[in-house]
Amino acid sequence: MFIEVKRPNGKLSELQKIRIKQLKDLGFDCKIWVDYDVNYN
């Protein structure tokens, strides 16, 4: 599992979006959290 931690009002960069898609396409579970186990948007 890969976890990207962002501030509640933070934004993913275009590179982060691309990398997350690549990882998901390879079968990895990717999460974006603003706090422990709290999903981003």
N, C-alpha and C positions, 0 to 999 in steps of 0.2 A: 504494500500500500504506500502510495506517495501522498503527502499532505502538504499543501501550500497554506500558510497562515497569513491572513490579511487583516488589516484594520477593518472595522465595520463599514467605514466609508471608503475603503481602498478599492483600487481597480486593478484587474489583471492586465499586464502589458500584452501586446500582440504576441511577443515571443513566448510568454507564459501560456497563452491560449493554444498556440501551436504545439508547444511541448506537451501540454496536458492531453491534447488530442492524439499526438503520437503515442504517448504512453498507454492511453485507453485502447488505441488500435492494436497495440501489442498485448492487450489483455490485462494490463495493470489496473488496479482500483485506485482512482485518484479522487481526493477530497480537497475541498477548499473550505477552511475553517476560519472563523473569527475568534473562537475560543475553543477550549477543549470540547470536542464532539458537538460543536455548534456550527452548522453549515452556513456558508456565505450565500446570501440571497436564497 
